[in-house]
Amino acid sequence: MSPFTLTFLLTSLGLGTTITLASSHWFIAWMGLEINSLAILPVMAQHHHPRAVEATTKYFLTQAAAASVILFASITNAWTLGHWQILQELHPLPSALLTLALALKMGLAPMHAWLPEVLQGLDLTTGLILSTWQKIAPFALLIQIHSQNPTLLILLGVMSSLVGGWGGLNQTQLRKILAYSSIAHLGWVAVIIQFSPSLALLTLLMYFIMTSSLFLTLKLKKATTINTLATSTVKTPVTMAVTSLVLMSLGGLPPLSGFMPKWLILQGLTEQDIIPTATLMALSGLLSLYFYMRLSYAMSLTMYPNNSTGTPPWRLPSPQSTLPLAITTTLAILLLPLTPAISALTLI
C-alpha cells in the first residue's frame, strides 16, 4: 500500500472517530462510526492474504449489522420521543438496542465471537489499531447513554469478564489470547460505566497502554504463537523480563499499574452495594491471570537450546523504533504509586 493511500485511510479513521466524539446527534454519530469502519477495511485487507480477507469480511458484516441496529434504534427513539439528541433521555427499548449494538461493535460478550477470529487474521499492527483505537467511538457513545436499566451493562460486563477469562485458557495463538484479553478488560469497563464514567475512561486508557506495550513487543519479536516466545529470552533477555511484568500488570497484580483500575472498580462496586458482582469480577480476574502467567512462563522460564556462535541478536541495532515500546512499557509497570493523583485528576 502506498504511503499516500495509507495516510488518507488513517486520516479518515481519525476523522470518523472525531466526528462521533464531537457529535450530539445520533445520525451524525452514526455517520462517524461508518466512516471509521470503512476506513479500517482496506488497512485490514492490505496484505491480500486469504486469512486477512476473511477477517476483513467478518469485520465488515459484524460492524454493518451493529451500525444498522444503531440507526434503527435512533430512528425509533426519534419517532417515539421526537428528538435525535444523544444526551437527552432515551426510550427504554431503543436504549437497550443501542447498548447491545455498541456492545457488538466493541466485542463484549455474548456478542464477542467475531473478535478472536478477526484478530487472528490480521497482522500485529492492524490488530493493535483494532484493539485500541476502534474501541474509542463506541465507548464514547456508550458512556453518554443514560440507560434506565444498568442491569444490562452489569450483565454484559460480568459475562465479558468470565468469557474473556475462560476463552483464553486453552489458546496457543497470541492474537487470540490478546482478543480474549480485550473482551475481559472491556467487561471491567462496562461493569462500572453506569456508576463512574471517569473510572471507566481511566480503565480503558490503562488497557490501551498495557495492550499497546504487549502488541509492540510481539511485533518487535515477530511472535504469533506461544512456542515462538520460548526462543525470545535467549535473544533479548531484558525485553522479555520486562514484558513478563507487563503481562502481570494486564492480569492486575500489585504493585503494577494494572492493579489500579481493578482495585478502584472493586471499591466502586462495593460502595454501590453490589457485592456479588464485585466477587464475580475478582474471581474472573484469576482466570485471565492464569493465561498471562502461561505466556510469562513461556517467555521467561523456558530456555530454548541455543548453540549459535554468531553475534547475539540483542547486541545488534533494531530496525524498528523502540521509543513507543519504551514509553508504554514504563507506563504499564510504574503508574500504581500515582493512583491518588490520578484519582484526584479524574474526579473518581
C-alpha positions as CSV (number, residue, x, y, z in Angstrom):
1,M,0.0,0.0,0.0
2,S,1.4,3.4,-1.0
3,P,2.2,5.9,1.7
4,F,-0.4,8.4,0.2
5,T,-3.2,5.8,0.4
6,L,-2.2,4.7,3.9
7,T,-2.1,8.4,5.1
8,F,-5.6,9.0,3.6
9,L,-7.1,5.9,5.2
10,L,-5.6,6.7,8.6
11,T,-6.8,10.3,8.4
12,S,-10.3,9.1,7.6
13,L,-10.0,6.7,10.5
14,G,-9.2,9.6,12.9
15,L,-11.9,11.8,11.2
16,G,-14.6,9.2,11.8
17,T,-13.7,8.8,15.5
18,T,-13.5,12.6,15.9
19,I,-17.0,13.1,14.3
20,T,-18.5,10.6,16.7
21,L,-16.8,12.1,19.7
22,A,-17.9,15.6,18.8
23,S,-21.5,14.9,17.8
24,S,-24.6,15.4,19.8
25,H,-26.9,14.0,17.1
26,W,-27.5,10.3,16.7
27,F,-27.4,10.4,12.9
28,I,-24.1,12.3,12.8
29,A,-22.6,9.9,15.3
30,W,-23.7,7.0,13.1
31,M,-22.0,8.6,10.1
32,G,-18.8,8.9,12.1
33,L,-19.0,5.2,13.1
34,E,-19.5,4.3,9.4
35,I,-16.5,6.4,8.2
36,N,-14.4,4.8,11.0
37,S,-15.4,1.3,9.9
38,L,-15.0,1.8,6.2
39,A,-11.6,3.4,6.6
40,I,-10.1,0.4,8.5
41,L,-11.3,-2.2,6.0
42,P,-8.6,-1.6,3.3
43,V,-5.9,-1.4,6.0
44,M,-7.0,-4.8,7.3
45,A,-7.0,-6.4,3.8
46,Q,-3.8,-4.7,2.6
47,H,-1.7,-8.0,2.5
48,H,-4.2,-9.8,0.2
49,H,-3.8,-13.0,2.2
50,P,-6.9,-15.3,2.4
51,R,-6.9,-15.1,6.2
52,A,-6.8,-11.3,6.1
53,V,-9.6,-11.0,3.5
54,E,-11.7,-13.5,5.6
55,A,-11.1,-11.4,8.7
56,T,-12.0,-8.2,6.9
57,T,-15.2,-9.7,5.6
58,K,-16.2,-10.9,9.0
59,Y,-15.4,-7.5,10.5
60,F,-17.4,-5.7,7.8
61,L,-20.5,-7.9,8.3
62,T,-20.4,-7.5,12.0
63,Q,-19.9,-3.7,12.0
64,A,-22.6,-3.3,9.3
65,A,-25.1,-5.3,11.5
66,A,-24.2,-3.2,14.6
67,A,-24.5,0.1,12.6
68,S,-27.9,-1.0,11.2
69,V,-29.2,-1.6,14.7
70,I,-27.8,1.7,15.9
71,L,-29.6,3.6,13.1
72,F,-32.8,1.6,13.6
73,A,-32.8,2.3,17.4
74,S,-32.1,6.0,17.0
75,I,-34.9,6.4,14.4
76,T,-37.2,4.5,16.7
77,N,-36.2,6.8,19.6
78,A,-36.8,9.9,17.4
79,W,-40.2,8.5,16.3
80,T,-41.2,7.8,19.9
81,L,-39.8,10.9,21.8
82,G,-39.4,13.4,18.9
83,H,-35.6,14.1,19.3
84,W,-32.3,12.9,18.0
85,Q,-30.1,14.3,20.8
86,I,-27.7,11.8,22.4
87,L,-27.6,13.4,25.8
88,Q,-31.4,13.5,26.3
89,E,-33.4,10.8,27.8
90,L,-33.9,7.6,25.7
91,H,-36.9,5.4,25.4
92,P,-36.2,2.1,27.2
93,L,-36.4,-0.1,24.1
94,P,-34.1,2.0,21.9
95,S,-31.8,2.4,24.9
96,A,-31.4,-1.4,25.2
97,L,-31.0,-1.8,21.4
98,L,-28.3,0.9,21.3
99,T,-26.5,-0.7,24.3
100,L,-26.4,-4.1,22.6
101,A,-25.3,-2.7,19.3
102,L,-22.5,-0.7,20.8
103,A,-21.5,-3.9,22.8
104,L,-21.4,-5.7,19.5
105,K,-19.1,-3.1,18.0
106,M,-16.8,-3.2,21.0
107,G,-16.8,-7.0,21.2
108,L,-18.5,-7.5,24.6
109,A,-19.8,-11.0,25.4
110,P,-22.1,-12.6,24.3
111,M,-21.6,-10.6,21.0
112,H,-17.9,-11.4,21.1
113,A,-17.4,-14.4,18.7
114,W,-16.2,-12.2,15.8
115,L,-13.3,-10.6,17.7
116,P,-10.9,-13.6,18.1
117,E,-11.4,-14.8,14.6
118,V,-10.9,-11.3,13.1
119,L,-7.8,-10.5,15.2
120,Q,-6.3,-13.9,14.3
121,G,-6.3,-13.0,10.6
122,L,-4.6,-9.6,10.9
123,D,-1.0,-8.5,11.3
124,L,0.0,-7.2,14.7
125,T,0.0,-3.5,13.7
126,T,-3.6,-3.6,12.4
127,G,-4.5,-5.8,15.4
128,L,-3.3,-3.0,17.7
129,I,-5.4,-0.4,15.9
130,L,-8.4,-2.8,16.1
131,S,-7.9,-3.4,19.9
132,T,-7.4,0.2,20.9
133,W,-8.4,3.0,18.5
134,Q,-11.6,1.2,17.2
135,K,-12.9,1.0,20.8
136,I,-13.0,4.7,21.3
137,A,-16.0,5.8,19.2
138,P,-18.4,3.1,20.6
139,F,-17.2,3.7,24.1
140,A,-17.8,7.5,23.7
141,L,-21.5,6.7,22.7
142,L,-21.9,4.1,25.4
143,I,-20.7,6.5,28.1
144,Q,-23.3,9.1,27.1
145,I,-26.3,6.8,27.1
146,H,-28.5,7.4,30.2
147,S,-29.7,3.8,30.4
148,Q,-32.7,3.3,32.7
149,N,-31.6,-0.2,33.3
150,P,-28.0,-0.5,34.5
151,T,-28.5,-4.3,35.0
152,L,-28.0,-4.9,31.2
153,L,-24.5,-3.3,31.3
154,I,-23.6,-5.2,34.5
155,L,-24.6,-8.5,32.9
156,L,-22.6,-7.7,29.8
157,G,-19.6,-6.8,31.9
158,V,-19.7,-9.9,34.1
159,M,-20.2,-12.2,31.1
160,S,-17.4,-10.5,29.2
161,S,-15.0,-10.9,32.1
162,L,-15.9,-14.5,32.5
163,V,-15.9,-15.4,28.8
164,G,-12.6,-13.5,28.3
165,G,-11.0,-15.5,31.1
166,W,-12.3,-18.9,30.1
167,G,-11.8,-18.3,26.4
168,G,-8.1,-17.6,26.7
169,L,-7.2,-20.6,28.8
170,N,-6.6,-23.1,26.0
171,Q,-5.3,-20.8,23.3
172,T,-1.8,-21.1,21.7
173,Q,-2.2,-18.2,19.2
174,L,-1.1,-14.9,20.7
175,R,-3.5,-12.8,18.8
176,K,-6.5,-14.9,20.0
177,I,-5.2,-14.6,23.6
178,L,-5.0,-10.8,23.1
179,A,-8.6,-10.8,21.7
180,Y,-9.9,-12.6,24.8
181,S,-7.8,-10.3,27.0
182,S,-9.6,-7.4,25.2
183,I,-13.0,-9.0,25.9
184,A,-12.2,-9.4,29.6
185,H,-10.8,-5.9,30.1
186,L,-13.8,-4.3,28.3
187,G,-16.0,-6.3,30.7
188,W,-14.4,-4.4,33.6
189,V,-15.1,-1.1,31.7
190,A,-18.7,-2.0,31.1
191,V,-19.5,-3.0,34.7
192,I,-18.5,0.3,36.2
193,I,-19.6,2.7,33.3
194,Q,-23.0,3.5,34.8
195,F,-21.7,4.3,38.3
196,S,-18.4,6.1,37.5
197,P,-17.8,7.2,33.8
198,S,-14.4,8.7,34.7
199,L,-13.3,5.5,36.2
200,A,-14.4,3.6,33.1
201,L,-12.4,6.0,31.0
202,L,-9.3,5.5,33.2
203,T,-9.7,1.7,32.9
204,L,-9.9,1.9,29.1
205,L,-6.9,4.2,28.9
206,M,-4.9,1.8,31.2
207,Y,-5.9,-1.1,29.0
208,F,-4.8,0.8,25.9
209,I,-1.4,1.4,27.4
210,M,-0.8,-2.2,28.6
211,T,-2.1,-3.8,25.4
212,S,-0.1,-1.4,23.2
213,S,3.1,-2.4,25.1
214,L,2.4,-6.1,24.5
215,F,1.5,-5.7,20.9
216,L,4.6,-3.7,20.2
217,T,6.8,-6.3,22.0
218,L,5.3,-9.1,19.9
219,K,5.8,-7.0,16.7
220,L,9.4,-6.4,17.7
221,K,9.9,-10.2,18.2
222,K,7.7,-11.2,15.2
223,A,5.9,-13.6,17.5
224,T,2.5,-15.0,16.8
225,T,2.4,-18.3,18.8
226,I,3.4,-19.2,22.4
227,N,6.1,-21.6,21.0
228,T,7.9,-18.7,19.3
229,L,8.2,-17.0,22.7
230,A,10.4,-19.8,24.0
231,T,13.3,-18.6,21.9
232,S,12.9,-14.9,22.9
233,T,14.6,-15.0,26.2
234,V,18.0,-16.0,24.7
235,K,17.7,-13.3,22.1
236,T,16.5,-10.3,24.2
237,P,16.7,-11.2,27.9
238,V,15.9,-7.7,29.2
239,T,12.9,-7.1,26.9
240,M,11.4,-10.4,27.8
241,A,11.9,-9.9,31.6
242,V,10.1,-6.5,31.3
243,T,7.4,-8.0,29.1
244,S,6.6,-10.5,31.9
245,L,6.0,-7.6,34.2
246,V,3.6,-6.1,31.6
247,L,1.7,-9.4,31.4
248,M,1.4,-9.4,35.2
249,S,0.2,-5.8,35.0
250,L,-2.5,-6.9,32.5
251,G,-3.5,-9.6,35.0
252,G,-3.9,-6.9,37.7
253,L,-1.2,-7.9,40.1
254,P,0.2,-5.3,42.6
255,P,2.4,-3.4,42.7
256,L,2.0,-2.9,38.9
257,S,-0.2,-0.3,37.0
258,G,-2.9,-2.8,36.0
259,F,-3.8,-3.3,39.7
260,M,-5.0,0.3,39.9
261,P,-8.2,0.2,37.8
262,K,-9.3,-3.2,39.1
263,W,-8.8,-2.0,42.7
264,L,-10.8,1.1,42.1
265,I,-13.6,-0.7,40.2
266,L,-14.0,-3.3,43.0
267,Q,-14.1,-0.4,45.5
268,G,-16.7,1.3,43.5
269,L,-18.9,-1.8,43.1
270,T,-18.8,-2.4,46.9
271,E,-19.7,1.2,47.5
272,Q,-22.8,0.6,45.3
273,D,-23.5,-2.4,47.5
274,I,-23.2,-4.8,44.5
275,I,-21.1,-7.4,46.4
276,P,-21.9,-10.5,44.3
277,T,-20.9,-8.7,41.1
278,A,-17.6,-7.5,42.7
279,T,-16.9,-11.0,43.8
280,L,-17.6,-12.5,40.4
281,M,-15.3,-9.9,38.8
282,A,-12.5,-10.6,41.2
283,L,-12.7,-14.3,40.6
284,S,-12.9,-13.9,36.8
285,G,-9.7,-11.8,37.0
286,L,-7.9,-15.0,38.3
287,L,-8.9,-16.8,35.0
288,S,-7.2,-14.1,33.0
289,L,-4.2,-14.0,35.3
290,Y,-3.7,-17.8,34.6
291,F,-3.1,-17.4,30.8
292,Y,-1.0,-14.3,31.3
293,M,1.2,-16.5,33.6
294,R,1.3,-19.1,30.8
295,L,2.8,-16.5,28.5
296,S,5.2,-15.3,31.1
297,Y,6.3,-18.9,31.8
298,A,6.9,-19.5,28.1
299,M,9.0,-16.3,27.8
300,S,11.0,-16.2,31.0
301,L,11.2,-19.7,32.5
302,T,11.8,-21.8,29.4
303,M,15.3,-21.8,27.8
304,Y,15.3,-22.9,24.2
305,P,18.6,-24.7,23.2
306,N,20.9,-22.1,21.7
307,N,24.1,-23.2,20.1
308,S,24.6,-20.3,17.8
309,T,28.1,-19.0,17.6
310,G,27.1,-15.7,15.9
311,T,26.6,-12.3,17.5
312,P,23.7,-12.3,19.9
313,P,20.7,-10.5,18.4
314,W,20.3,-8.2,21.4
315,R,23.7,-6.7,20.6
316,L,22.5,-5.6,17.1
317,P,20.6,-2.4,16.5
318,S,16.9,-2.9,15.9
319,P,15.4,-1.7,12.6
320,Q,12.2,-0.8,14.4
321,S,11.5,2.3,16.6
322,T,11.5,1.2,20.2
323,L,10.6,4.6,21.7
324,P,6.8,3.9,21.8
325,L,7.5,0.5,23.3
326,A,9.7,2.0,26.0
327,I,7.1,4.6,26.9
328,T,4.1,2.3,27.0
329,T,6.1,-0.4,29.0
330,T,7.2,2.2,31.6
331,L,3.6,3.4,32.0
332,A,2.2,-0.1,32.1
333,I,4.5,-1.0,35.1
334,L,5.1,2.1,37.2
335,L,1.9,4.0,37.5
336,L,0.4,2.5,40.7
337,P,2.1,4.9,43.1
338,L,0.4,7.8,41.2
339,T,-3.1,6.4,42.0
340,P,-4.1,9.2,44.4
341,A,-3.0,11.9,41.9
342,I,-4.8,10.2,39.0
343,S,-7.9,9.7,41.1
344,A,-7.9,13.4,42.0
345,L,-7.4,14.4,38.4
346,T,-10.2,12.2,37.1
347,L,-12.5,13.0,40.0
348,I,-13.1,9.4,40.8
